[in-house]
Amino acid sequence: MDTVAFVELLTILAIGVITPGPNGLTCFAHSGMYGPKSNIKLILGMIIGFVIIELGVGLTVDAIKDNTTAMVVLHYVGMLFLGLMVFAMFRIDPTNFSNENIDSVLGIKTGVSMQFANGKEWAFVVLIMSEFIEPFGGGIAGILTIISMTLAVCIAAMVCWTLIGSRLHGVFSDDKKGPIIFKVCGSLLFLLWVVLLMRGPVTAA
């Protein structure tokens, strides 16, 4: 295995999971409201969606990254999705939701569908697949190696976001602090939205 490529990919993945995004903040908020077990199906859905996207992009990466129209469409679909999440975060008042006898609200279907509209994720997946397939052996071997590495890092990150959210379970139900947490999450997503808007679609040079 190419050691330099291995370190570079881990660095990119670290940046991706540390910076707040739809997946992490959704795990954080959902766990804060309904407890850590509520995220099991949600994270499973995220894993399924992520594998589908990474495998699909890996097999068609040359066509995707050279197709300006496709990249522009993916960019603005992701921007729309992120904008709706920002709006929802500012509108949600967790004290209006009763979590008695409720294990979760978001499940596998939500986790899967989120990945297809996650502009941040598409940008990272196209980047890592176009840059690292060959250093990791090329073809299916390279794709599967990348998928294995990204899954390990991303699952660990989602579990961390989940545990952090669950530690604040009591805060989420607080009349004053609960809404503030969602507004903070919304603000972080809005900053990401601004960054993606300023960067624009990732297109071939």
C-alpha positions, 0 to 999 in steps of 0.5 A, a space after each residue: 500500500 502507498 504509505 503517502 496516499 494512506 496518510 493523505 486520505 486519512 487527512 482528508 477524511 479527518 477534515 471531512 468528519 471533524 467539520 460539521 456536516 449533515 450526517 454528524 449534526 443529524 446523529 448529534 441532534 437525534 441522539 440528544 432527543 431520543 438517546 444513543 440507541 435511536 441512531 442505530 438504524 439511522 447510521 446503518 442507513 447512512 452506511 448503506 447509502 455511503 457504500 452505494 455512492 462510493 461504489 457508484 462513483 468509483 466505477 464511473 469516476 472518470 465520466 462523472 468528474 469530466 461531466 460539468 453538467 452532472 457536477 453542477 446538478 449534484 452541487 446545487 441539489 446538495 445546496 438545496 438539501 443543506 439549505 432546507 436542513 438549515 431552515 429546519 434547524 432554526 425552526 425546530 423546537 425540541 421541547 415541542 416533541 415528546 420522546 416518551 415511548 419513542 425509540 427514534 424518528 429517523 431510520 434506515 430510509 432517512 439515513 440512505 436518502 440523506 447521502 444522495 442529497 449531501 453535497 459535501 459528501 459528493 464533493 469528498 467522494 469524487 475527490 478521494 475516488 479520483 485521486 486515490 484509486 490508482 495509489 491503492 491498487 487501481 480498479 475494484 481493489 482500489 475502490 474497496 480499499 478506499 471504501 473500507 478506510 472511509 467507512 471505518 473513519 466515518 462510522 467512528 465519527 458518527 458514533 462519537 457524534 451520537 455519544 456527544 449528543 446523548 450526553 446532552 440528552 437532558 439539555 435538549 429537553 430544556 425549554 431554553 437550552 434545547 432550542 439554542 442547541 438546534 440554532 447552533 447546529 443550524 448556524 454551523 450548517 449555514 457556514 458550510 452552505 456559505 463555504 460550498 456556495 463560494 467554492 461553487 461546483 467541483 468541475 474538471 479543469 
